[in-house]
Each structure stands twice: as structure tokens, then as C-alpha cells.
Amino acid sequence: QELIEYDYDLLEAHRGLLATYHALGESAKGVERYEREVKERPASPTARYALGLAYTYLDPPRVDAAIDEVTLAIQVNAQLVYPHMTLGWLYEQKERAEPGKGYLERAADEYQIALALNDETTNPQTEADIELNLGNAHYLLGNYDSASRYYSERASSGLPFEHAETEAIFAQRFGDTAFRVGKFDEAKLWLSRAYELAQE
């Protein structure tokens, strides 16, 4: 809250606040807060993005409403990394609900934009997160050469995964991808790692 008062446009602060609301089981309060703020600041990409993100914390997420708000944020300022990341995630949710309508391709496009905008030097974790998202999107699309490249970059970051399940899925998909593109030693390494994680 203090960070937001100091610099309203610091997206990380709004993301942290919404994660806190969610951890406390108060995601609806986050929505109420940012619906008020959008009324007060209708042209603010920060307020629009935060409201869109708040909708994703609801159960079930309000995906279409979130897409509308995040898209408005991007229309006002297309140079922000997090809105493109979030829009990519939202398109992935649309793909699950309505498969085969091109949402996964749109997700990959948004992640690609986010990667181009992100400063790896100052935001290495964000870079690693986007690389993982891109790897997953291309894996699901069957673009195994691209998936292999992004998974390799994610592995090279050396950064830990937030959840063990995420790492296990990454290792399994990276191993499968490596096998499909003929990198058999790499496939063995990562499939073995996936098996180890599954046993933990």
C-alpha cells in the first residue's frame, strides 16, 4: 500500500496487493477496490490492468471481463510487460474453454511481446517466467523446435521454480520436447529429472 501511494504506476505493488488479498481469502475486496479506482481514473492503464488482474483471482475467474480491462490497459500503454503476460495467460484460459479458436496462438504472441519488452538484467525472474510460458504455449501448439529453445533458456536461467508441480511439468515437457527434436541426451536428463520430482 505504501509503495502504491509513493508511485501509483508501480505495477509490481498492485500485483503484490492483489496476491495478498487472495492469500487472505478476500479477492472480492480487490475487485471492489479497483472497480472504484477505474471509476476515478478511467484513463489509467495501471488501474485498468489491476482491475483485470483482480478479476483473475475470483473463483471462477472472470476471464472475459479481465481480457477487456487488460486490453484497455495495453491500448493506453503498450510498453508495459505485465499486461501482455497476463493477457497471454487469459488467452490460455480461453483456449481451454474454447479449444481450436486460435487463443493459444494469441497467447504465444502476447508472451513474445512481453519477452521483447522485458529487461532481463533488472527483471530476470520475469524473463524466466515468460520463457516458461512461451515454452509451454509452443509445446501445446506442437511447435517443438520453438518449445525446445524457450525451455532451454528457462533452464539456463538457473532460477528456482515457485512450485514443485510447475518444475515437474517443465521437466516432463522439456524432456518430451528434446526427444521429439532428436536431442536424446537432453531428453534423458530431463525425463529423469521429471521422474525424480514425481517421487518427491
Contacts in CASP RR format, 6 or more apart in sequence:
PFRMAT RR
TARGET T0000
AUTHOR 0000-0000-0000
METHOD contacts of the structure
MODEL  1
QELIEYDYDLLEAHRGLLATYHALGESAKGVERYEREVKERPASPTARYA
LGLAYTYLDPPRVDAAIDEVTLAIQVNAQLVYPHMTLGWLYEQKERAEPG
KGYLERAADEYQIALALNDETTNPQTEADIELNLGNAHYLLGNYDSASRY
YSERASSGLPFEHAETEAIFAQRFGDTAFRVGKFDEAKLWLSRAYELAQE
1 17 0 8 1.000
3 10 0 8 1.000
3 12 0 8 1.000
3 13 0 8 1.000
4 10 0 8 1.000
4 13 0 8 1.000
4 14 0 8 1.000
4 17 0 8 1.000
7 13 0 8 1.000
8 44 0 8 1.000
8 46 0 8 1.000
9 44 0 8 1.000
9 46 0 8 1.000
11 46 0 8 1.000
11 49 0 8 1.000
11 50 0 8 1.000
11 80 0 8 1.000
11 82 0 8 1.000
14 46 0 8 1.000
14 49 0 8 1.000
14 50 0 8 1.000
14 53 0 8 1.000
15 50 0 8 1.000
15 53 0 8 1.000
15 82 0 8 1.000
17 30 0 8 1.000
18 27 0 8 1.000
18 30 0 8 1.000
18 50 0 8 1.000
18 53 0 8 1.000
18 54 0 8 1.000
18 57 0 8 1.000
21 27 0 8 1.000
21 29 0 8 1.000
21 30 0 8 1.000
21 54 0 8 1.000
21 57 0 8 1.000
22 57 0 8 1.000
27 54 0 8 1.000
27 57 0 8 1.000
27 58 0 8 1.000
27 59 0 8 1.000
28 58 0 8 1.000
30 54 0 8 1.000
30 57 0 8 1.000
31 51 0 8 1.000
31 54 0 8 1.000
31 55 0 8 1.000
31 57 0 8 1.000
31 58 0 8 1.000
33 54 0 8 1.000
34 47 0 8 1.000
34 50 0 8 1.000
34 51 0 8 1.000
34 52 0 8 1.000
34 54 0 8 1.000
35 51 0 8 1.000
37 44 0 8 1.000
37 47 0 8 1.000
37 50 0 8 1.000
37 51 0 8 1.000
38 44 0 8 1.000
38 47 0 8 1.000
38 48 0 8 1.000
38 51 0 8 1.000
38 69 0 8 1.000
40 47 0 8 1.000
41 47 0 8 1.000
43 76 0 8 1.000
44 76 0 8 1.000
45 72 0 8 1.000
45 73 0 8 1.000
45 74 0 8 1.000
45 76 0 8 1.000
45 77 0 8 1.000
45 80 0 8 1.000
45 83 0 8 1.000
46 73 0 8 1.000
48 69 0 8 1.000
48 70 0 8 1.000
48 72 0 8 1.000
48 73 0 8 1.000
48 76 0 8 1.000
49 69 0 8 1.000
49 70 0 8 1.000
49 73 0 8 1.000
49 80 0 8 1.000
49 82 0 8 1.000
49 83 0 8 1.000
49 86 0 8 1.000
51 69 0 8 1.000
52 65 0 8 1.000
52 66 0 8 1.000
52 68 0 8 1.000
52 69 0 8 1.000
52 70 0 8 1.000
52 73 0 8 1.000
52 86 0 8 1.000
53 66 0 8 1.000
53 70 0 8 1.000
53 86 0 8 1.000
55 61 0 8 1.000
55 62 0 8 1.000
55 63 0 8 1.000
55 65 0 8 1.000
55 66 0 8 1.000
55 69 0 8 1.000
56 62 0 8 1.000
56 63 0 8 1.000
56 66 0 8 1.000
56 86 0 8 1.000
56 89 0 8 1.000
56 90 0 8 1.000
61 93 0 8 1.000
63 90 0 8 1.000
63 93 0 8 1.000
63 94 0 8 1.000
63 97 0 8 1.000
66 86 0 8 1.000
66 90 0 8 1.000
67 87 0 8 1.000
67 90 0 8 1.000
67 91 0 8 1.000
67 94 0 8 1.000
70 83 0 8 1.000
70 86 0 8 1.000
70 87 0 8 1.000
70 90 0 8 1.000
71 87 0 8 1.000
73 80 0 8 1.000
73 83 0 8 1.000
74 80 0 8 1.000
74 83 0 8 1.000
74 84 0 8 1.000
74 87 0 8 1.000
79 117 0 8 1.000
80 117 0 8 1.000
81 114 0 8 1.000
81 117 0 8 1.000
81 118 0 8 1.000
81 123 0 8 1.000
81 126 0 8 1.000
82 114 0 8 1.000
84 110 0 8 1.000
84 111 0 8 1.000
84 113 0 8 1.000
84 114 0 8 1.000
84 117 0 8 1.000
85 110 0 8 1.000
85 111 0 8 1.000
85 114 0 8 1.000
85 126 0 8 1.000
85 129 0 8 1.000
85 130 0 8 1.000
85 133 0 8 1.000
87 107 0 8 1.000
87 110 0 8 1.000
88 106 0 8 1.000
88 107 0 8 1.000
88 110 0 8 1.000
88 111 0 8 1.000
88 114 0 8 1.000
88 133 0 8 1.000
89 107 0 8 1.000
89 133 0 8 1.000
91 103 0 8 1.000
91 104 0 8 1.000
91 106 0 8 1.000
91 107 0 8 1.000
91 110 0 8 1.000
92 103 0 8 1.000
92 104 0 8 1.000
92 107 0 8 1.000
92 137 0 8 1.000
94 101 0 8 1.000
94 103 0 8 1.000
95 101 0 8 1.000
95 102 0 8 1.000
95 103 0 8 1.000
95 104 0 8 1.000
95 107 0 8 1.000
95 140 0 8 1.000
104 137 0 8 1.000
104 140 0 8 1.000
104 141 0 8 1.000
105 141 0 8 1.000
107 133 0 8 1.000
107 137 0 8 1.000
108 134 0 8 1.000
108 137 0 8 1.000
108 138 0 8 1.000
108 141 0 8 1.000
111 130 0 8 1.000
111 133 0 8 1.000
111 134 0 8 1.000
111 137 0 8 1.000
112 134 0 8 1.000
114 130 0 8 1.000
115 127 0 8 1.000
115 130 0 8 1.000
115 131 0 8 1.000
115 134 0 8 1.000
118 126 0 8 1.000
118 127 0 8 1.000
118 130 0 8 1.000
120 127 0 8 1.000
124 157 0 8 1.000
124 159 0 8 1.000
125 159 0 8 1.000
127 157 0 8 1.000
128 154 0 8 1.000
128 157 0 8 1.000
128 158 0 8 1.000
128 159 0 8 1.000
131 150 0 8 1.000
131 151 0 8 1.000
131 153 0 8 1.000
131 154 0 8 1.000
131 157 0 8 1.000
132 150 0 8 1.000
132 151 0 8 1.000
132 154 0 8 1.000
132 166 0 8 1.000
132 170 0 8 1.000
134 146 0 8 1.000
134 150 0 8 1.000
135 146 0 8 1.000
135 147 0 8 1.000
135 150 0 8 1.000
135 151 0 8 1.000
135 154 0 8 1.000
135 173 0 8 1.000
136 147 0 8 1.000
136 173 0 8 1.000
138 144 0 8 1.000
138 146 0 8 1.000
138 147 0 8 1.000
138 150 0 8 1.000
139 147 0 8 1.000
139 151 0 8 1.000
139 173 0 8 1.000
139 176 0 8 1.000
139 177 0 8 1.000
144 177 0 8 1.000
144 180 0 8 1.000
144 181 0 8 1.000
145 181 0 8 1.000
147 173 0 8 1.000
147 177 0 8 1.000
148 174 0 8 1.000
148 177 0 8 1.000
148 178 0 8 1.000
148 181 0 8 1.000
148 183 0 8 1.000
151 170 0 8 1.000
151 173 0 8 1.000
151 174 0 8 1.000
151 177 0 8 1.000
152 174 0 8 1.000
154 170 0 8 1.000
155 174 0 8 1.000
161 167 0 8 1.000
161 170 0 8 1.000
164 197 0 8 1.000
164 200 0 8 1.000
167 197 0 8 1.000
168 194 0 8 1.000
168 197 0 8 1.000
168 198 0 8 1.000
171 190 0 8 1.000
171 191 0 8 1.000
171 193 0 8 1.000
171 194 0 8 1.000
171 197 0 8 1.000
172 190 0 8 1.000
172 191 0 8 1.000
172 194 0 8 1.000
174 186 0 8 1.000
174 190 0 8 1.000
175 186 0 8 1.000
175 187 0 8 1.000
175 189 0 8 1.000
175 190 0 8 1.000
175 191 0 8 1.000
175 194 0 8 1.000
176 187 0 8 1.000
176 191 0 8 1.000
178 184 0 8 1.000
178 186 0 8 1.000
178 187 0 8 1.000
178 190 0 8 1.000
179 187 0 8 1.000
179 191 0 8 1.000
END
